[in-house]
């Protein structure tokens, strides 16, 4: 059964993420979305026990054979509480990347105009929040491919740090072959090239 949140998310993907975007030099905002939906690699859960369900799907992520699990709820927690919860998940499950969506912090707040400069409107009569769960290695590999194409040049520096650099740091955590200074130099070079 397709839930209202899944229907809304699919619509947003079709009308925003899967459409060439001028801000991104004609690239799609998410070049991987269409294929993931088509290949049945996305699972969307509408939850009334949000934190419990998110934790359970993190714990059992690899049993589902999905690239993305989205847990959404209409019972919206405070933004700071959701941020703390999501950060805790990333610490507890180091092989996963958990990312939140909260109606009180959107693409406009992050200065990601390419996600808001469109005519898409939610079909949901109610606001909702979501946590996206993915394999960290796959996310970083996909991000590296996009970075090589200059995809992140449209991103403000702080969003680039949050979405790209911090994920790489988490993946490389404990890698003693690279010092922090070398990593920072590589990140600065990547930002300038983007």
C-alpha positions as CSV (number, residue, x, y, z in Angstrom):
1,X,0.0,0.0,0.0
2,X,1.4,3.4,-1.0
3,X,1.1,5.8,1.9
4,X,0.4,9.6,1.5
5,X,3.9,10.4,2.5
6,X,5.3,8.0,-0.2
7,X,2.9,9.4,-2.8
8,X,4.1,13.0,-1.9
9,X,7.8,11.9,-2.0
10,X,7.4,10.2,-5.4
11,X,5.7,13.3,-6.8
12,X,8.5,15.5,-5.5
13,X,11.1,13.2,-7.0
14,X,9.4,13.2,-10.4
15,X,8.7,16.9,-10.5
16,X,11.8,18.3,-8.8
17,X,14.7,15.8,-8.4
18,X,14.4,14.1,-11.7
19,X,14.2,17.2,-13.8
20,X,17.3,18.9,-15.4
21,X,18.1,22.0,-13.4
22,X,19.8,25.2,-14.5
23,X,21.4,25.8,-11.1
24,X,23.2,22.5,-11.5
25,X,24.4,23.1,-15.1
26,X,21.5,21.0,-16.5
27,X,22.1,18.1,-14.2
28,X,19.3,16.4,-12.2
29,X,19.1,17.4,-8.5
30,X,19.2,13.7,-7.7
31,X,20.5,11.7,-10.7
32,X,19.9,8.5,-8.7
33,X,16.3,8.9,-7.7
34,X,14.5,7.6,-10.8
35,X,16.5,4.4,-11.0
36,X,16.1,3.7,-7.3
37,X,12.3,4.0,-7.5
38,X,12.2,2.0,-10.8
39,X,14.4,-0.8,-9.3
40,X,12.2,-1.0,-6.1
41,X,15.2,0.1,-4.0
42,X,13.2,2.7,-1.9
43,X,11.1,1.8,1.1
44,X,8.9,4.4,2.6
45,X,7.3,3.9,6.1
46,X,4.6,6.1,7.5
47,X,5.0,5.8,11.3
48,X,3.1,6.6,14.4
49,X,6.1,5.4,16.5
50,X,8.7,7.5,14.7
51,X,11.8,7.2,16.8
52,X,11.2,3.5,17.5
53,X,10.7,2.7,13.9
54,X,13.7,4.8,12.7
55,X,15.9,2.9,15.1
56,X,14.5,-0.4,14.1
57,X,15.0,0.3,10.4
58,X,18.6,1.4,11.1
59,X,19.3,-1.8,13.0
60,X,17.8,-4.0,10.3
61,X,18.7,-1.8,7.3
62,X,20.7,-4.5,5.4
63,X,18.0,-7.1,5.7
64,X,15.7,-5.1,3.4
65,X,17.8,-5.0,0.2
66,X,17.0,-1.3,-0.3
67,X,19.2,1.7,-1.1
68,X,17.0,4.1,0.8
69,X,14.6,3.7,3.6
70,X,12.5,6.7,4.5
71,X,10.6,6.8,7.8
72,X,8.1,9.6,8.0
73,X,5.6,10.9,10.5
74,X,2.9,13.5,11.0
75,X,3.7,13.6,14.7
76,X,6.5,16.1,14.2
77,X,9.2,16.4,16.9
78,X,11.0,19.7,17.7
79,X,13.7,20.5,15.1
80,X,16.5,20.4,17.6
81,X,15.3,17.1,19.1
82,X,15.2,15.6,15.6
83,X,18.7,16.9,14.8
84,X,20.0,15.4,18.0
85,X,18.2,12.1,17.4
86,X,19.6,11.9,13.8
87,X,23.2,12.7,14.9
88,X,22.8,10.0,17.6
89,X,21.8,7.5,14.9
90,X,24.8,8.4,12.8
91,X,27.1,7.8,15.8
92,X,25.3,4.6,16.8
93,X,25.2,3.1,13.2
94,X,28.6,4.2,11.6
95,X,27.9,2.2,8.4
96,X,24.8,4.2,7.8
97,X,24.0,7.7,6.8
98,X,20.9,9.2,8.4
99,X,19.6,12.5,7.2
100,X,16.5,14.4,8.4
101,X,13.8,16.4,6.7
102,X,11.9,18.8,9.0
103,X,9.2,21.3,7.9
104,X,10.8,24.0,10.1
105,X,14.1,23.8,8.1
106,X,13.9,23.5,4.4
107,X,15.9,24.1,1.2
108,X,15.3,27.9,1.5
109,X,16.9,28.0,4.9
110,X,19.9,26.1,3.5
111,X,20.1,28.4,0.5
112,X,19.5,25.5,-1.9
113,X,17.4,27.5,-4.4
114,X,17.6,24.8,-7.0
115,X,15.3,22.7,-4.8
116,X,12.7,25.4,-4.3
117,X,12.7,27.3,-7.5
118,X,9.9,25.2,-9.0
119,X,6.1,24.9,-9.1
120,X,5.8,21.7,-7.1
121,X,3.3,21.7,-4.3
122,X,2.8,19.0,-1.7
123,X,-0.4,17.0,-2.0
124,X,-0.4,16.3,1.7
125,X,-2.8,18.3,3.8
126,X,-0.6,17.9,6.8
127,X,3.1,18.6,7.4
128,X,5.4,15.7,8.1
129,X,9.0,15.0,8.9
130,X,11.3,12.2,7.7
131,X,14.5,10.4,8.3
132,X,16.3,9.0,5.3
133,X,18.5,6.0,5.9
134,X,21.2,4.9,3.5
135,X,24.5,2.9,3.4
136,X,27.2,5.5,4.1
137,X,29.7,4.0,1.6
138,X,27.2,4.1,-1.2
139,X,26.2,7.7,-0.4
140,X,29.9,8.8,-0.4
141,X,30.7,7.0,-3.6
142,X,27.7,8.5,-5.3
143,X,28.6,11.9,-3.9
144,X,32.2,11.5,-5.2
145,X,30.9,10.8,-8.7
146,X,28.8,14.0,-8.6
147,X,31.6,16.1,-7.2
148,X,33.8,15.1,-10.1
149,X,31.1,16.6,-12.4
150,X,31.0,19.9,-10.5
151,X,27.6,19.2,-9.1
152,X,28.2,20.8,-5.8
153,X,29.3,24.2,-7.2
154,X,25.7,25.4,-6.6
155,X,25.9,24.6,-2.9
156,X,26.7,27.1,-0.2
157,X,30.0,26.3,1.6
158,X,28.3,25.3,4.9
159,X,25.8,22.9,3.1
160,X,28.7,21.4,1.1
161,X,30.5,20.8,4.4
162,X,27.5,19.3,6.0
163,X,26.4,17.1,3.1
164,X,29.7,16.1,1.5
165,X,32.7,16.7,3.7
166,X,31.2,15.5,6.9
167,X,30.1,12.2,5.3
168,X,33.6,11.6,4.0
169,X,35.0,12.3,7.4
170,X,32.7,9.8,9.0
171,X,33.7,7.2,6.4
172,X,37.4,7.9,6.8
173,X,37.2,8.1,10.6
174,X,40.1,6.3,12.0
175,X,42.0,6.3,8.8
176,X,45.5,7.3,10.0
177,X,46.9,7.5,6.5
178,X,45.5,11.0,6.1
179,X,46.1,13.7,8.7
180,X,43.5,16.3,9.4
181,X,45.5,18.9,7.7
182,X,45.8,16.8,4.5
183,X,42.1,16.2,4.6
184,X,41.3,19.8,5.1
185,X,43.5,20.7,2.1
186,X,41.8,18.2,-0.1
187,X,38.4,19.4,1.0
188,X,39.4,23.1,0.2
189,X,40.7,22.0,-3.2
190,X,37.5,20.1,-3.9
191,X,35.4,23.2,-2.9
192,X,37.4,25.5,-5.2
193,X,37.1,23.1,-8.1
194,X,33.3,22.7,-7.6
